[in-house]
Amino acid sequence: MNCTATCSFGLESVLSAELKKMEFLNIAAENGRVNFTSDLEGIAKANINLRTAERIYIELAVFNAVNFDQLFDNTENIPFHKYIDRYGAIVVNVSSVSSVLKSIPNCQSIVKKAIIKSLGKYYKTDTFPETGARYPVNVFIMKDNVRIYLDTSGSSLYKRGYRKRGGEAPLKETLASAIVQLSYWNKDRILIDPFCGTGTILIEAAMILKNIAPGLYRDFVSERWPVFKDNEWSKVRQFYKSVIKEDNNVCLYGSDIDSSVIAAARHNARVAKVSDVINFSVKDFKDITVPSEKGVIICNPPYGERLEDQAAASKIYADMSKKFKEFDNWSIYILAPEKVFEDAYGKKADKRRKLYNGKIICNLYQYFGAK
């Protein structure tokens, strides 16, 4: 099958590397997505084990359409019966950008009717109770080019299930994992997050350390599809449970000045089954100490859009610069707003990477220490 894994803009290369490591084939990146080929077992693997993907889709068709007849006819020709059973509950979602077909409700109605007609021919019935498993069909129309996908994930993959408590403007788990993967950190180095909030960066690092698949303890919409008839989901889950590493030392340290968010971080780490490798403490970032000659700092400090006080954020950045001079041989990675951070920090980054924290355009400012 032709498949697509979507991701936040700027993370395509990280996601591509993950897919390559998992030995998927025909990997090709586009803006906000990476295409690959897979079988049904691979769909389960991708959903359970990809750390930076937002959703996994099966590509059903790609065609051009400038009127409703073309949209209907091309959709009707798709062999939906290969995936959707007679009792499937079909949910159609449409987005349209710079296209003749602009009406979302009309496009949704046309596609749904075409799917029912296609299935009716195969199952030889006009009656579809839609009482069974849910099948989200996503239609993306861009400049009159229509892509129709079957969403195998359901809720977004950043929802690992461990974050029962969120903080103010929380960092997405997928973005946190990507930043860890982009850094020099590995299991032999100490990692510190002095603005850890509810612990997302450290928890994602701990899951990498312990080799815990990020989707291991959540469910997916396609698990209930009859097409997965060979126990694919159970086999994949059992495999990823078998490769978890438990013989790890504490090498991850998080602190925050707010005791309530540290309580939430400890709670989240317990739910994620990684509390044994993370040490959380209530502490001002100016009070952290250098525990080893080399290591890594990764942080997402408060910034103006979140605090509604850019002056306060700039003061924090200036104080960070003074404090981090103590970590001379360390590599430091700071996610902060574009064009705001470096002036206040007073030092140009060795490398910058544009990323999106929600709708906020940021850079990952990278200061390289000893390799």
Contacts in CASP RR format, 6 or more apart in sequence:
PFRMAT RR
TARGET T0000
AUTHOR 0000-0000-0000
METHOD contacts of the structure
MODEL  1
MNCTATCSFGLESVLSAELKKMEFLNIAAENGRVNFTSDLEGIAKANINL
RTAERIYIELAVFNAVNFDQLFDNTENIPFHKYIDRYGAIVVNVSSVSSV
LKSIPNCQSIVKKAIIKSLGKYYKTDTFPETGARYPVNVFIMKDNVRIYL
DTSGSSLYKRGYRKRGGEAPLKETLASAIVQLSYWNKDRILIDPFCGTGT
ILIEAAMILKNIAPGLYRDFVSERWPVFKDNEWSKVRQFYKSVIKEDNNV
CLYGSDIDSSVIAAARHNARVAKVSDVINFSVKDFKDITVPSEKGVIICN
PPYGERLEDQAAASKIYADMSKKFKEFDNWSIYILAPEKVFEDAYGKKAD
KRRKLYNGKIICNLYQYFGAK
1 37 0 8 1.000
1 38 0 8 1.000
1 39 0 8 1.000
1 40 0 8 1.000
1 43 0 8 1.000
1 58 0 8 1.000
1 59 0 8 1.000
2 35 0 8 1.000
2 37 0 8 1.000
2 58 0 8 1.000
2 59 0 8 1.000
3 35 0 8 1.000
3 36 0 8 1.000
3 37 0 8 1.000
3 38 0 8 1.000
3 43 0 8 1.000
3 46 0 8 1.000
3 56 0 8 1.000
3 57 0 8 1.000
3 58 0 8 1.000
3 59 0 8 1.000
4 33 0 8 1.000
4 34 0 8 1.000
4 35 0 8 1.000
4 36 0 8 1.000
4 56 0 8 1.000
4 57 0 8 1.000
4 59 0 8 1.000
4 149 0 8 1.000
5 15 0 8 1.000
5 19 0 8 1.000
5 33 0 8 1.000
5 34 0 8 1.000
5 36 0 8 1.000
5 46 0 8 1.000
5 50 0 8 1.000
5 53 0 8 1.000
5 54 0 8 1.000
5 55 0 8 1.000
5 56 0 8 1.000
5 57 0 8 1.000
6 32 0 8 1.000
6 33 0 8 1.000
6 53 0 8 1.000
6 54 0 8 1.000
6 55 0 8 1.000
6 57 0 8 1.000
7 14 0 8 1.000
7 15 0 8 1.000
7 32 0 8 1.000
7 33 0 8 1.000
7 34 0 8 1.000
7 52 0 8 1.000
7 53 0 8 1.000
7 54 0 8 1.000
7 174 0 8 1.000
8 32 0 8 1.000
8 52 0 8 1.000
8 54 0 8 1.000
8 172 0 8 1.000
8 174 0 8 1.000
8 175 0 8 1.000
8 178 0 8 1.000
8 355 0 8 1.000
8 356 0 8 1.000
8 358 0 8 1.000
9 31 0 8 1.000
9 32 0 8 1.000
9 354 0 8 1.000
9 355 0 8 1.000
9 356 0 8 1.000
10 32 0 8 1.000
10 353 0 8 1.000
10 354 0 8 1.000
10 355 0 8 1.000
10 356 0 8 1.000
11 32 0 8 1.000
11 52 0 8 1.000
11 174 0 8 1.000
11 175 0 8 1.000
11 178 0 8 1.000
11 355 0 8 1.000
12 29 0 8 1.000
12 30 0 8 1.000
12 31 0 8 1.000
12 32 0 8 1.000
12 33 0 8 1.000
12 34 0 8 1.000
13 29 0 8 1.000
14 52 0 8 1.000
14 178 0 8 1.000
14 181 0 8 1.000
14 182 0 8 1.000
15 29 0 8 1.000
15 34 0 8 1.000
15 50 0 8 1.000
15 52 0 8 1.000
15 53 0 8 1.000
16 27 0 8 1.000
16 29 0 8 1.000
16 34 0 8 1.000
17 181 0 8 1.000
18 50 0 8 1.000
18 51 0 8 1.000
18 52 0 8 1.000
18 53 0 8 1.000
19 27 0 8 1.000
19 34 0 8 1.000
19 36 0 8 1.000
19 46 0 8 1.000
19 50 0 8 1.000
20 27 0 8 1.000
22 45 0 8 1.000
22 46 0 8 1.000
22 49 0 8 1.000
22 50 0 8 1.000
24 36 0 8 1.000
24 37 0 8 1.000
24 38 0 8 1.000
24 42 0 8 1.000
24 46 0 8 1.000
25 36 0 8 1.000
25 37 0 8 1.000
26 35 0 8 1.000
26 36 0 8 1.000
26 37 0 8 1.000
27 34 0 8 1.000
27 35 0 8 1.000
27 36 0 8 1.000
28 34 0 8 1.000
28 35 0 8 1.000
28 36 0 8 1.000
29 35 0 8 1.000
34 53 0 8 1.000
35 59 0 8 1.000
38 46 0 8 1.000
40 227 0 8 1.000
40 228 0 8 1.000
40 230 0 8 1.000
40 232 0 8 1.000
41 230 0 8 1.000
41 232 0 8 1.000
41 235 0 8 1.000
41 236 0 8 1.000
42 232 0 8 1.000
42 236 0 8 1.000
43 56 0 8 1.000
43 58 0 8 1.000
43 152 0 8 1.000
43 222 0 8 1.000
43 232 0 8 1.000
44 220 0 8 1.000
44 228 0 8 1.000
44 232 0 8 1.000
44 233 0 8 1.000
44 235 0 8 1.000
44 236 0 8 1.000
44 237 0 8 1.000
45 236 0 8 1.000
46 53 0 8 1.000
46 56 0 8 1.000
47 56 0 8 1.000
47 152 0 8 1.000
47 153 0 8 1.000
47 157 0 8 1.000
47 215 0 8 1.000
47 220 0 8 1.000
47 222 0 8 1.000
48 213 0 8 1.000
48 214 0 8 1.000
48 215 0 8 1.000
48 216 0 8 1.000
48 220 0 8 1.000
48 236 0 8 1.000
48 237 0 8 1.000
48 240 0 8 1.000
49 213 0 8 1.000
49 214 0 8 1.000
49 215 0 8 1.000
49 240 0 8 1.000
50 56 0 8 1.000
50 157 0 8 1.000
50 214 0 8 1.000
51 174 0 8 1.000
51 177 0 8 1.000
51 178 0 8 1.000
51 181 0 8 1.000
51 204 0 8 1.000
51 207 0 8 1.000
51 208 0 8 1.000
51 214 0 8 1.000
52 174 0 8 1.000
52 175 0 8 1.000
52 177 0 8 1.000
52 178 0 8 1.000
52 181 0 8 1.000
53 157 0 8 1.000
53 174 0 8 1.000
54 156 0 8 1.000
54 157 0 8 1.000
54 158 0 8 1.000
54 174 0 8 1.000
55 151 0 8 1.000
55 152 0 8 1.000
55 153 0 8 1.000
55 154 0 8 1.000
55 156 0 8 1.000
55 157 0 8 1.000
56 151 0 8 1.000
56 152 0 8 1.000
56 153 0 8 1.000
56 157 0 8 1.000
57 138 0 8 1.000
57 149 0 8 1.000
57 150 0 8 1.000
57 151 0 8 1.000
57 152 0 8 1.000
58 83 0 8 1.000
58 149 0 8 1.000
58 150 0 8 1.000
58 152 0 8 1.000
59 147 0 8 1.000
59 148 0 8 1.000
59 149 0 8 1.000
60 78 0 8 1.000
60 80 0 8 1.000
60 137 0 8 1.000
60 148 0 8 1.000
60 149 0 8 1.000
60 150 0 8 1.000
61 74 0 8 1.000
61 75 0 8 1.000
61 77 0 8 1.000
61 78 0 8 1.000
61 146 0 8 1.000
61 147 0 8 1.000
61 148 0 8 1.000
62 145 0 8 1.000
62 146 0 8 1.000
62 147 0 8 1.000
62 148 0 8 1.000
63 70 0 8 1.000
63 74 0 8 1.000
63 145 0 8 1.000
63 146 0 8 1.000
64 70 0 8 1.000
64 144 0 8 1.000
64 145 0 8 1.000
64 146 0 8 1.000
65 71 0 8 1.000
65 74 0 8 1.000
65 101 0 8 1.000
65 141 0 8 1.000
65 144 0 8 1.000
65 146 0 8 1.000
66 100 0 8 1.000
66 101 0 8 1.000
66 144 0 8 1.000
67 100 0 8 1.000
67 101 0 8 1.000
68 101 0 8 1.000
68 106 0 8 1.000
68 110 0 8 1.000
71 101 0 8 1.000
71 107 0 8 1.000
71 110 0 8 1.000
71 111 0 8 1.000
71 114 0 8 1.000
71 146 0 8 1.000
72 110 0 8 1.000
72 111 0 8 1.000
72 113 0 8 1.000
72 114 0 8 1.000
73 114 0 8 1.000
74 146 0 8 1.000
75 110 0 8 1.000
75 111 0 8 1.000
75 114 0 8 1.000
75 115 0 8 1.000
75 118 0 8 1.000
75 148 0 8 1.000
76 114 0 8 1.000
76 115 0 8 1.000
76 117 0 8 1.000
76 118 0 8 1.000
77 118 0 8 1.000
78 115 0 8 1.000
78 118 0 8 1.000
78 148 0 8 1.000
79 118 0 8 1.000
79 122 0 8 1.000
80 115 0 8 1.000
80 118 0 8 1.000
80 119 0 8 1.000
80 122 0 8 1.000
81 118 0 8 1.000
81 119 0 8 1.000
81 122 0 8 1.000
81 123 0 8 1.000
82 227 0 8 1.000
83 135 0 8 1.000
83 150 0 8 1.000
83 225 0 8 1.000
83 227 0 8 1.000
84 90 0 8 1.000
84 115 0 8 1.000
84 119 0 8 1.000
84 135 0 8 1.000
85 132 0 8 1.000
85 133 0 8 1.000
85 225 0 8 1.000
85 226 0 8 1.000
85 227 0 8 1.000
86 119 0 8 1.000
86 123 0 8 1.000
86 125 0 8 1.000
86 128 0 8 1.000
87 128 0 8 1.000
87 129 0 8 1.000
87 130 0 8 1.000
87 131 0 8 1.000
87 132 0 8 1.000
87 133 0 8 1.000
88 128 0 8 1.000
88 130 0 8 1.000
88 131 0 8 1.000
88 132 0 8 1.000
88 133 0 8 1.000
88 134 0 8 1.000
88 135 0 8 1.000
89 130 0 8 1.000
89 131 0 8 1.000
89 132 0 8 1.000
89 133 0 8 1.000
89 134 0 8 1.000
89 135 0 8 1.000
90 112 0 8 1.000
90 115 0 8 1.000
90 116 0 8 1.000
90 130 0 8 1.000
90 135 0 8 1.000
90 137 0 8 1.000
91 134 0 8 1.000
91 135 0 8 1.000
91 136 0 8 1.000
91 137 0 8 1.000
92 108 0 8 1.000
92 111 0 8 1.000
92 112 0 8 1.000
92 115 0 8 1.000
92 137 0 8 1.000
92 139 0 8 1.000
93 108 0 8 1.000
93 136 0 8 1.000
93 137 0 8 1.000
93 138 0 8 1.000
93 139 0 8 1.000
93 151 0 8 1.000
94 104 0 8 1.000
94 107 0 8 1.000
94 108 0 8 1.000
94 111 0 8 1.000
94 138 0 8 1.000
94 139 0 8 1.000
94 141 0 8 1.000
95 104 0 8 1.000
95 138 0 8 1.000
95 139 0 8 1.000
95 140 0 8 1.000
95 141 0 8 1.000
96 102 0 8 1.000
96 104 0 8 1.000
96 107 0 8 1.000
96 141 0 8 1.000
96 142 0 8 1.000
97 141 0 8 1.000
97 142 0 8 1.000
97 143 0 8 1.000
98 142 0 8 1.000
98 143 0 8 1.000
99 141 0 8 1.000
99 142 0 8 1.000
99 143 0 8 1.000
99 144 0 8 1.000
100 144 0 8 1.000
101 107 0 8 1.000
101 141 0 8 1.000
101 144 0 8 1.000
107 139 0 8 1.000
107 141 0 8 1.000
108 139 0 8 1.000
111 137 0 8 1.000
111 139 0 8 1.000
111 148 0 8 1.000
115 137 0 8 1.000
116 128 0 8 1.000
119 128 0 8 1.000
120 126 0 8 1.000
120 128 0 8 1.000
132 224 0 8 1.000
133 221 0 8 1.000
133 224 0 8 1.000
133 225 0 8 1.000
133 226 0 8 1.000
134 221 0 8 1.000
134 224 0 8 1.000
135 150 0 8 1.000
135 221 0 8 1.000
135 225 0 8 1.000
136 150 0 8 1.000
136 151 0 8 1.000
136 154 0 8 1.000
136 221 0 8 1.000
137 148 0 8 1.000
137 149 0 8 1.000
137 150 0 8 1.000
137 151 0 8 1.000
138 148 0 8 1.000
138 149 0 8 1.000
138 150 0 8 1.000
138 151 0 8 1.000
139 146 0 8 1.000
139 147 0 8 1.000
139 148 0 8 1.000
139 149 0 8 1.000
140 146 0 8 1.000
140 147 0 8 1.000
140 149 0 8 1.000
141 147 0 8 1.000
151 221 0 8 1.000
152 220 0 8 1.000
152 221 0 8 1.000
152 222 0 8 1.000
153 220 0 8 1.000
153 221 0 8 1.000
153 222 0 8 1.000
154 220 0 8 1.000
154 221 0 8 1.000
154 222 0 8 1.000
155 218 0 8 1.000
155 221 0 8 1.000
157 174 0 8 1.000
157 214 0 8 1.000
157 215 0 8 1.000
158 172 0 8 1.000
158 173 0 8 1.000
158 174 0 8 1.000
158 175 0 8 1.000
159 173 0 8 1.000
159 218 0 8 1.000
160 173 0 8 1.000
160 214 0 8 1.000
160 215 0 8 1.000
160 217 0 8 1.000
160 218 0 8 1.000
160 272 0 8 1.000
161 217 0 8 1.000
161 218 0 8 1.000
161 271 0 8 1.000
162 203 0 8 1.000
162 217 0 8 1.000
162 268 0 8 1.000
162 269 0 8 1.000
162 271 0 8 1.000
162 272 0 8 1.000
163 170 0 8 1.000
163 173 0 8 1.000
163 198 0 8 1.000
163 200 0 8 1.000
163 268 0 8 1.000
163 271 0 8 1.000
164 267 0 8 1.000
164 268 0 8 1.000
164 271 0 8 1.000
165 198 0 8 1.000
165 264 0 8 1.000
165 267 0 8 1.000
165 268 0 8 1.000
166 198 0 8 1.000
166 264 0 8 1.000
167 197 0 8 1.000
167 198 0 8 1.000
167 261 0 8 1.000
167 264 0 8 1.000
168 306 0 8 1.000
169 305 0 8 1.000
169 306 0 8 1.000
169 357 0 8 1.000
170 198 0 8 1.000
170 200 0 8 1.000
171 200 0 8 1.000
171 201 0 8 1.000
171 300 0 8 1.000
171 335 0 8 1.000
171 357 0 8 1.000
172 200 0 8 1.000
172 357 0 8 1.000
172 358 0 8 1.000
173 200 0 8 1.000
173 203 0 8 1.000
173 204 0 8 1.000
173 214 0 8 1.000
175 355 0 8 1.000
175 356 0 8 1.000
175 357 0 8 1.000
176 200 0 8 1.000
176 201 0 8 1.000
176 203 0 8 1.000
176 204 0 8 1.000
176 300 0 8 1.000
177 204 0 8 1.000
177 207 0 8 1.000
177 208 0 8 1.000
177 214 0 8 1.000
178 355 0 8 1.000
179 201 0 8 1.000
179 298 0 8 1.000
179 333 0 8 1.000
179 335 0 8 1.000
179 355 0 8 1.000
179 364 0 8 1.000
180 191 0 8 1.000
180 201 0 8 1.000
180 204 0 8 1.000
180 205 0 8 1.000
180 208 0 8 1.000
180 298 0 8 1.000
181 208 0 8 1.000
182 333 0 8 1.000
182 353 0 8 1.000
182 364 0 8 1.000
182 366 0 8 1.000
183 296 0 8 1.000
183 298 0 8 1.000
183 331 0 8 1.000
183 333 0 8 1.000
183 366 0 8 1.000
184 296 0 8 1.000
184 331 0 8 1.000
184 368 0 8 1.000
184 369 0 8 1.000
184 371 0 8 1.000
185 191 0 8 1.000
185 205 0 8 1.000
185 295 0 8 1.000
185 296 0 8 1.000
185 298 0 8 1.000
185 331 0 8 1.000
187 209 0 8 1.000
187 248 0 8 1.000
187 251 0 8 1.000
189 251 0 8 1.000
189 294 0 8 1.000
189 295 0 8 1.000
189 296 0 8 1.000
190 251 0 8 1.000
190 252 0 8 1.000
190 253 0 8 1.000
190 291 0 8 1.000
190 292 0 8 1.000
190 295 0 8 1.000
190 296 0 8 1.000
191 202 0 8 1.000
191 205 0 8 1.000
191 251 0 8 1.000
191 252 0 8 1.000
191 253 0 8 1.000
191 295 0 8 1.000
191 296 0 8 1.000
191 297 0 8 1.000
191 298 0 8 1.000
192 253 0 8 1.000
192 254 0 8 1.000
192 255 0 8 1.000
192 288 0 8 1.000
192 291 0 8 1.000
192 295 0 8 1.000
192 296 0 8 1.000
192 297 0 8 1.000
192 298 0 8 1.000
193 199 0 8 1.000
193 201 0 8 1.000
193 202 0 8 1.000
193 253 0 8 1.000
193 254 0 8 1.000
193 255 0 8 1.000
193 297 0 8 1.000
193 298 0 8 1.000
193 299 0 8 1.000
194 254 0 8 1.000
194 255 0 8 1.000
194 256 0 8 1.000
194 283 0 8 1.000
194 285 0 8 1.000
194 288 0 8 1.000
194 297 0 8 1.000
194 299 0 8 1.000
195 256 0 8 1.000
195 285 0 8 1.000
195 299 0 8 1.000
195 300 0 8 1.000
195 301 0 8 1.000
195 302 0 8 1.000
196 202 0 8 1.000
196 254 0 8 1.000
196 255 0 8 1.000
196 256 0 8 1.000
196 261 0 8 1.000
196 262 0 8 1.000
196 265 0 8 1.000
196 280 0 8 1.000
196 299 0 8 1.000
197 256 0 8 1.000
197 258 0 8 1.000
197 261 0 8 1.000
197 262 0 8 1.000
197 264 0 8 1.000
197 265 0 8 1.000
198 261 0 8 1.000
198 264 0 8 1.000
198 265 0 8 1.000
198 268 0 8 1.000
199 254 0 8 1.000
199 264 0 8 1.000
199 265 0 8 1.000
199 268 0 8 1.000
199 269 0 8 1.000
199 278 0 8 1.000
199 280 0 8 1.000
200 268 0 8 1.000
201 298 0 8 1.000
201 299 0 8 1.000
201 300 0 8 1.000
202 252 0 8 1.000
202 253 0 8 1.000
202 254 0 8 1.000
202 265 0 8 1.000
202 269 0 8 1.000
202 278 0 8 1.000
202 280 0 8 1.000
203 265 0 8 1.000
203 268 0 8 1.000
203 269 0 8 1.000
203 272 0 8 1.000
203 274 0 8 1.000
203 278 0 8 1.000
204 214 0 8 1.000
205 252 0 8 1.000
205 298 0 8 1.000
206 212 0 8 1.000
206 252 0 8 1.000
206 269 0 8 1.000
206 272 0 8 1.000
206 274 0 8 1.000
206 277 0 8 1.000
206 278 0 8 1.000
207 214 0 8 1.000
207 272 0 8 1.000
207 274 0 8 1.000
209 245 0 8 1.000
209 248 0 8 1.000
209 251 0 8 1.000
209 252 0 8 1.000
209 274 0 8 1.000
209 277 0 8 1.000
210 244 0 8 1.000
210 245 0 8 1.000
210 246 0 8 1.000
210 248 0 8 1.000
210 273 0 8 1.000
210 274 0 8 1.000
210 277 0 8 1.000
211 243 0 8 1.000
211 244 0 8 1.000
211 245 0 8 1.000
212 240 0 8 1.000
212 244 0 8 1.000
212 272 0 8 1.000
212 273 0 8 1.000
212 274 0 8 1.000
213 240 0 8 1.000
216 237 0 8 1.000
216 240 0 8 1.000
216 241 0 8 1.000
217 273 0 8 1.000
220 233 0 8 1.000
222 228 0 8 1.000
223 233 0 8 1.000
248 276 0 8 1.000
248 277 0 8 1.000
249 277 0 8 1.000
250 276 0 8 1.000
250 277 0 8 1.000
250 278 0 8 1.000
250 279 0 8 1.000
251 277 0 8 1.000
252 277 0 8 1.000
252 278 0 8 1.000
252 279 0 8 1.000
253 278 0 8 1.000
253 279 0 8 1.000
253 280 0 8 1.000
253 281 0 8 1.000
253 291 0 8 1.000
254 265 0 8 1.000
254 278 0 8 1.000
254 279 0 8 1.000
254 280 0 8 1.000
254 281 0 8 1.000
255 262 0 8 1.000
255 280 0 8 1.000
255 281 0 8 1.000
255 282 0 8 1.000
255 283 0 8 1.000
255 285 0 8 1.000
255 288 0 8 1.000
256 262 0 8 1.000
256 265 0 8 1.000
256 282 0 8 1.000
256 283 0 8 1.000
257 282 0 8 1.000
257 283 0 8 1.000
257 284 0 8 1.000
257 285 0 8 1.000
258 282 0 8 1.000
259 282 0 8 1.000
262 280 0 8 1.000
262 281 0 8 1.000
262 282 0 8 1.000
265 280 0 8 1.000
266 275 0 8 1.000
266 280 0 8 1.000
269 275 0 8 1.000
269 278 0 8 1.000
269 280 0 8 1.000
285 301 0 8 1.000
285 319 0 8 1.000
285 320 0 8 1.000
285 323 0 8 1.000
286 319 0 8 1.000
286 323 0 8 1.000
288 323 0 8 1.000
290 326 0 8 1.000
290 327 0 8 1.000
290 330 0 8 1.000
293 329 0 8 1.000
294 329 0 8 1.000
294 330 0 8 1.000
294 369 0 8 1.000
294 370 0 8 1.000
295 327 0 8 1.000
295 329 0 8 1.000
295 330 0 8 1.000
295 331 0 8 1.000
296 330 0 8 1.000
296 331 0 8 1.000
296 332 0 8 1.000
296 333 0 8 1.000
297 324 0 8 1.000
297 327 0 8 1.000
297 330 0 8 1.000
297 331 0 8 1.000
297 332 0 8 1.000
297 333 0 8 1.000
297 334 0 8 1.000
298 332 0 8 1.000
298 333 0 8 1.000
298 334 0 8 1.000
299 333 0 8 1.000
299 334 0 8 1.000
299 335 0 8 1.000
300 334 0 8 1.000
300 335 0 8 1.000
300 336 0 8 1.000
300 357 0 8 1.000
301 313 0 8 1.000
301 316 0 8 1.000
301 317 0 8 1.000
301 320 0 8 1.000
301 334 0 8 1.000
301 336 0 8 1.000
302 312 0 8 1.000
302 313 0 8 1.000
302 316 0 8 1.000
303 310 0 8 1.000
303 313 0 8 1.000
303 336 0 8 1.000
303 337 0 8 1.000
303 340 0 8 1.000
303 341 0 8 1.000
304 310 0 8 1.000
304 312 0 8 1.000
304 313 0 8 1.000
304 337 0 8 1.000
304 340 0 8 1.000
305 337 0 8 1.000
305 360 0 8 1.000
307 313 0 8 1.000
310 340 0 8 1.000
313 340 0 8 1.000
313 344 0 8 1.000
314 340 0 8 1.000
314 343 0 8 1.000
314 344 0 8 1.000
315 344 0 8 1.000
317 336 0 8 1.000
317 341 0 8 1.000
317 344 0 8 1.000
317 345 0 8 1.000
318 344 0 8 1.000
318 345 0 8 1.000
318 346 0 8 1.000
320 334 0 8 1.000
320 345 0 8 1.000
321 345 0 8 1.000
321 346 0 8 1.000
321 347 0 8 1.000
324 330 0 8 1.000
324 332 0 8 1.000
324 367 0 8 1.000
329 369 0 8 1.000
329 370 0 8 1.000
330 369 0 8 1.000
330 370 0 8 1.000
331 366 0 8 1.000
331 367 0 8 1.000
331 368 0 8 1.000
331 369 0 8 1.000
331 370 0 8 1.000
332 366 0 8 1.000
332 367 0 8 1.000
332 369 0 8 1.000
333 364 0 8 1.000
333 365 0 8 1.000
333 366 0 8 1.000
333 367 0 8 1.000
334 341 0 8 1.000
334 345 0 8 1.000
334 364 0 8 1.000
334 365 0 8 1.000
334 367 0 8 1.000
335 355 0 8 1.000
335 357 0 8 1.000
335 362 0 8 1.000
335 363 0 8 1.000
335 364 0 8 1.000
335 365 0 8 1.000
336 362 0 8 1.000
336 363 0 8 1.000
336 365 0 8 1.000
337 360 0 8 1.000
337 361 0 8 1.000
337 362 0 8 1.000
337 363 0 8 1.000
338 354 0 8 1.000
338 361 0 8 1.000
338 362 0 8 1.000
338 363 0 8 1.000
341 363 0 8 1.000
341 365 0 8 1.000
342 348 0 8 1.000
342 349 0 8 1.000
342 365 0 8 1.000
345 365 0 8 1.000
347 367 0 8 1.000
349 363 0 8 1.000
349 365 0 8 1.000
349 366 0 8 1.000
349 367 0 8 1.000
350 366 0 8 1.000
350 367 0 8 1.000
350 368 0 8 1.000
351 366 0 8 1.000
351 368 0 8 1.000
352 363 0 8 1.000
352 364 0 8 1.000
352 365 0 8 1.000
352 366 0 8 1.000
353 363 0 8 1.000
353 364 0 8 1.000
353 366 0 8 1.000
354 361 0 8 1.000
354 362 0 8 1.000
354 363 0 8 1.000
355 362 0 8 1.000
355 363 0 8 1.000
355 364 0 8 1.000
356 362 0 8 1.000
END
